[in-house]
């Protein structure tokens, strides 16, 4: 019986009599033995715990992406409201209400049409900056210096 016990101890902790054996190997074997003992003590619930961990990681990723998309939508709405306030500074429902006079409505319409025309002209005027010169195959203007 003593021989079997020593063989078992040598299998579990082979360096207990050898002072030259590595400390890391002993620790690794003890950690493996400890992990096996925990798995045996936990029983089948360990598989449920692993599945729940994977589920929680997926749920965390989904919630992160949802929060990022909600933030992106808020940024897009705020950018759209700024663009709308630049393009149409006069509040149209106030100008177009029934009790506003015809000259006020005409003046607001002229202002909004002029401002919208100016915005479109500035947006389409990018060939003076040089953005479309190279893509359309034309030479740049003499005032432009290629980078």
C-alpha positions in Angstrom: 0.0 0.0 0.0 2.8 2.4 0.8 4.3 1.8 -2.6 1.0 2.7 -4.3 0.7 5.9 -2.2 4.2 7.0 -3.1 3.5 6.3 -6.8 0.4 8.4 -6.6 2.3 11.3 -4.8 5.0 11.1 -7.4 2.4 11.3 -10.2 0.6 14.3 -8.6 3.7 16.1 -7.3 6.7 14.6 -9.0 9.3 17.0 -7.7 8.6 16.8 -4.0 11.8 14.8 -3.4 13.8 16.5 -6.1 15.2 19.9 -5.1 16.4 20.6 -8.6 12.9 20.4 -10.2 11.4 23.7 -11.3 9.0 25.6 -9.0 6.9 26.6 -12.0 6.2 22.9 -12.9 5.0 22.2 -9.3 2.7 25.2 -9.3 1.3 24.2 -12.8 0.6 20.7 -11.6 -1.1 22.0 -8.5 -3.2 24.5 -10.5 -4.3 21.7 -12.9 -5.2 19.5 -9.9 -7.1 22.4 -8.3 -9.0 23.1 -11.6 -10.0 19.4 -11.9 -11.2 19.4 -8.2 -13.3 22.5 -8.8 -14.8 21.0 -12.0 -15.7 17.8 -10.1 -17.2 19.7 -7.2 -19.2 22.0 -9.5 -20.7 19.1 -11.5 -22.8 19.7 -14.5 -23.5 23.3 -13.5 -20.0 24.3 -14.8 -21.3 23.9 -18.4 -24.3 26.2 -17.6 -21.8 28.7 -16.2 -19.7 28.6 -19.3 -22.8 29.0 -21.5 -24.0 31.9 -19.4 -20.6 33.6 -19.7 -20.7 33.4 -23.5 -24.3 34.7 -23.5 -23.3 37.6 -21.3 -20.4 38.5 -23.6 -22.8 38.5 -26.6 -25.3 40.5 -24.8 -22.7 43.1 -23.8 -21.6 43.4 -27.4 -25.2 43.9 -28.6 -25.9 46.5 -25.9 -22.6 48.4 -26.8 -23.6 48.5 -30.5 -27.1 49.6 -29.6 -25.8 52.4 -27.5 -23.4 53.5 -30.3 -26.1 53.5 -32.9 -28.4 55.6 -30.6 -25.6 58.1 -30.1 -25.0 58.2 -33.9 -28.6 58.9 -34.5 -28.6 61.7 -32.0 -25.5 63.2 -33.7 -27.2 62.9 -37.1 -30.4 64.6 -35.8 -28.4 67.5 -34.3 -26.3 67.9 -37.5 -29.5 67.9 -39.6 -31.1 70.5 -37.3 -28.0 72.7 -37.7 -28.0 72.3 -41.5 -31.8 73.1 -41.6 -31.3 76.2 -39.4 -28.5 77.4 -41.7 -30.4 76.7 -45.0 -33.8 78.0 -43.7 -33.2 80.5 -41.0 -36.7 81.9 -41.1 -39.2 79.6 -39.5 -41.5 78.8 -42.3 -44.6 77.9 -40.3 -44.5 81.3 -38.6 -44.2 83.1 -42.0 -46.8 81.0 -43.7 -49.5 81.3 -41.1 -52.9 82.6 -42.2 -52.8 86.0 -40.5 -49.4 87.0 -42.0 -49.7 89.7 -44.7 -49.0 89.0 -48.3 -45.9 91.3 -48.5 -44.4 89.5 -45.4 -45.0 86.2 -47.1 -43.4 87.4 -50.3 -40.4 88.9 -48.5 -39.8 85.7 -46.6 -40.1 83.6 -49.7 -37.6 85.8 -51.5 -35.2 85.6 -48.6 -35.5 81.8 -48.3 -35.1 81.3 -52.0 -32.0 83.6 -52.2 -30.4 81.9 -49.2 -31.1 78.4 -50.5 -29.6 79.4 -53.9 -26.5 80.8 -52.2 -26.1 77.6 -50.2 -26.4 75.4 -53.3 -24.0 77.6 -55.3 -21.4 77.4 -52.5 -21.8 73.6 -52.3 -21.4 73.2 -56.1 -18.5 75.6 -56.4 -15.9 73.1 -55.4 -14.1 73.2 -58.8 -12.5 76.5 -57.7 -11.0 74.7 -54.8 -9.6 71.9 -57.0 -11.5 68.9 -55.8 -13.1 68.1 -59.2 -10.3 69.3 -61.5 -8.2 66.1 -61.1 -11.2 63.7 -61.1 -12.7 65.2 -64.3 -9.4 65.1 -66.2 -9.0 68.8 -66.5 -6.0 70.9 -65.6 -6.1 72.9 -62.4 -6.7 76.6 -62.4 -3.4 78.7 -62.6 -3.9 79.9 -59.0 -3.9 76.3 -57.7 -0.6 74.7 -56.7 -0.7 70.9 -56.7 0.2 69.4 -53.4 
